[in-house]
Amino acid sequence: MKQFLLVFVGGGIGSVLRFVIGKYLNSASTGIPYGTFAANILGSLLIGIILGLAMKNNTLSENQILFLATGFCGGFTTFSTFAYENHVFLKSGDFMSFAIYTIATFVLGFMAVFGGMYLVKS
């Protein structure tokens, strides 16, 4: 039961923070979802750091990993919003924004995970 609570609280905190970032960074005038993009890339960096620390000399406990990686990062990052925003780009015929947003999110997301793991490796 404790593990469920850790994931629940971590996810709630991550979701609220993602909401705040989206509220202030997503652009209603251009339709560009800077907030979602920032949350996904930052969340990728954080999960790389968290799991890198966990692998390095067992620095984090299983409960800390559940709270931070599964809960917080799971609530903070959002694939469903990313997918919806891409749907909006495609529906409006904005294929360039769709391509840039999709490619940049995947490439920078992967780089952020690897970068986070690299930061804690040394």
Disulfide bonds with the S-S distance in Angstrom:
none
